[in-house]
Amino acid sequence: MRALFIVLERIHDPAGFDEYLNLVMPTLATFGGKFLVRGGRFTVVEGNWPHERVAIVEFPSRAEAEAWYASPAYQAILPLRLKSMTSSAVMVDAVD
């Protein structure tokens, strides 16, 4: 079953975030990850939404998603993301 890594973001260090973006793509490829949403335009239709960006990465399976997140390559750049933004992140099983 496919898995999605969803991050709701509010960036406060654009330079640090740009550095993260330049490094994250190669970490995804090894685990079959691909962006479905990467900061595109959105419209809030219900509730309060304090986030300015949404990112959604699709993986072939939860095992690959979890292996990517725990990988040394991603763990090495994760501090850049955490330092450059306030965010919430989840992994969720996708419907096939």
C-alpha positions, -999 to +999 in steps of 0.1 A: +000+000+000+013+035-009+021+059+019+021+097+019+044+120+039+025+152+045+041+184+059+023+216+068+048+244+068+054+280+078+088+291+067+108+316+087+143+311+072+140+310+034+177+306+028+179+276+051+148+261+035+163+266+000+193+247+011+171+219+024+152+218-009+184+214-029+194+184-008+161+165-003+155+152-038+183+127-040+173+113-006+138+105-020+149+088-052+165+059-033+132+050-017+109+057-046+096+089-032+081+116-054+065+150-047+027+152-054+025+187-039+053+210-033+042+244-020+015+249-047-013+274-044-042+263-022-075+277-009-087+272+027-123+262+025-130+253+061-115+261+095-084+280+105-052+272+085-020+288+099+003+272+074+016+289+043+028+258+024+019+221+020+042+194+008+031+158+000+055+131-009+043+097-022+062+065-015+054+030-029+049+016+007+050+026+043+081+006+048+099+027+021+085+059+036+097+050+071+131+038+058+136+071+039+127+092+070+151+071+092+179+070+066+212+086+074+209+107+042+176+123+053+185+125+090+216+145+079+194+172+063+163+171+085+178+197+109+178+222+080+140+217+076+133+219+113+154+250+118+140+268+088+103+264+095+076+256+119+058+225+107+037+195+114+043+162+096+025+129+093+028+096+074-005+082+063-015+051+043-029+061+009-060+045-006-053+023-036 
